[in-house]
Amino acid sequence: MYCKAEEKPNEKTSTKAALSADLVKLDFPIFQANPDLIYFDNASTTQKPVSVIETIENYYRKNCANAGRASYLWSSQLEAALEDTRAAVAAFLAVPERAQQVVFTGGATDSLNTVTMAWALANLQDGDEVLLCPKDHKSAVLPWYHCKELLASMGKHIKIKHFDIHEVGDYDLKSIKNAVTDKTRVLAMAHVHHVYGLDMEVSEIREIVGNDVIISLDASQSVGHTKVDAQTLPVDFISFSGHKMFAAPGVGILYVGDRVKDQLQPLRLGGKSKAVIANDSLKINSNSVFELLEAGTQNIPGILSLKPAIDYINKVGLDNIEAHISKLTVDLWQKLIPLPNIEFAPGIGICACDKGWGIISFRFKGISSSDLGFALDEERIFVRTGDHCVWNKAEAEPDFLRVSMHAYNSPDDLEQFVQVLADIVDS
Ligand SMILES: Cc1ncc(COP(=O)(O)O)c(C=O)c1O
């Protein structure tokens, strides 16, 4: 349905059918309401397919209730729908038998903070070392500094050590080799970088740090673009947001791997928590990771939106999406090369790889990228400029403009964008 016969690539070199962005676009009402929109800010958030919008609308219009708190049918049906969603997420992560280890959170930021608050605070000891990259998204970096301060207030002093980004845009493996010691307990990393757009080589990093180090993976920019397979990824925690994979904002996932699932402490307690007070002390009786970490009324419509989002990705085909996005990234890079005074950020523009993950960042000598962003906005082309959520100015790449694409972006979008860009930078 999403493939046009004539768009099939050379059958000799590929068995994959190309995805038709124009057909995908028809499923996203935003493009009917804004036919001239070229939306290139998908790393920030994606647009929503009609099935996701209807699920959220139906919850509010047709059966709004709390989940599992009451005797009436809607409440128990909603509870069952939330658990169906948990199962769907587990299947999406290729761990259908581990649904209990799928935790609903408020988003990737919340998931990444849950790793530090529910695991690290309880498990790190005086002298332990944490490795992270200061050029990663703030949400993957700041929680570790917060954790360090909280641990210090408990008399435990951990060290945070940095590894770097290689000039081509993936992690500098040498800097990881140099930083790792027998005190390294954790490494925090991105699966795909949010500015450089490269696969950050999880397996190679696992090999460098060895099996004992806990790896917390931020999959915010890979989920919905490529397979996030909790079975084969050699990591312990996986965090991502729903809104970057066609679902609603304010909901996310923390997947907790086998070897850390019994090392967690609760982060918040309240309604839904399986806990009692006995002899004036707290006794927690949760039977699963999610029971331990989820408390209170959750973002019910947000959680419900995850299932139609996953169904949509499966319907279009994750392989098709991956191939489409990769081709768009390579094609856009090639179209940008001839523009005068262009300077590429690390990523495809420097590594010249034959595969992309939908993100390409660049700037023009002598032109402010923010000004360019405003000029593009006037042409109804939405891109990201600014600090890209890197934690401080010194670490932030200077003033890059980021284009980030998804299944509904088309070759026509690229043509128009490059034409408009050329006109702006020429004038
Ligand atoms: C790599 C990465 N990590 C974490 C986040 C935080 O996601 P959220 O704001 O949905 O919590 C983002 C958002 O842009 C991101 O790109």
PDBQT file of the ligand as one rigid body, heavy atoms in Angstrom, charges set to zero:
ROOT
HETATM    1  C1  LIG A 501      18.948  12.089  21.835  1.00  0.00    +0.000 C 
HETATM    2  C2  LIG A 501      17.827  12.626  22.674  1.00  0.00    +0.000 A 
HETATM    3  N1  LIG A 501      17.714  12.227  23.942  1.00  0.00    +0.000 NA
HETATM    4  C3  LIG A 501      16.737  12.655  24.729  1.00  0.00    +0.000 A 
HETATM    5  C4  LIG A 501      15.795  13.560  24.273  1.00  0.00    +0.000 A 
HETATM    6  C5  LIG A 501      14.734  14.031  25.192  1.00  0.00    +0.000 C 
HETATM    7  O1  LIG A 501      13.474  13.636  24.759  1.00  0.00    +0.000 OA
HETATM    8  P1  LIG A 501      12.169  14.178  25.489  1.00  0.00    +0.000 P 
HETATM    9  O2  LIG A 501      12.252  15.667  25.424  1.00  0.00    +0.000 OA
HETATM   10  O3  LIG A 501      11.052  13.611  24.682  1.00  0.00    +0.000 OA
HETATM   11  O4  LIG A 501      12.197  13.672  26.876  1.00  0.00    +0.000 OA
HETATM   12  C6  LIG A 501      15.885  14.015  22.953  1.00  0.00    +0.000 A 
HETATM   13  C7  LIG A 501      14.936  15.015  22.440  1.00  0.00    +0.000 C 
HETATM   14  O5  LIG A 501      15.191  15.754  21.523  1.00  0.00    +0.000 OA
HETATM   15  C8  LIG A 501      16.911  13.520  22.126  1.00  0.00    +0.000 A 
HETATM   16  O6  LIG A 501      17.061  13.930  20.862  1.00  0.00    +0.000 OA
ENDROOT
TORSDOF 0
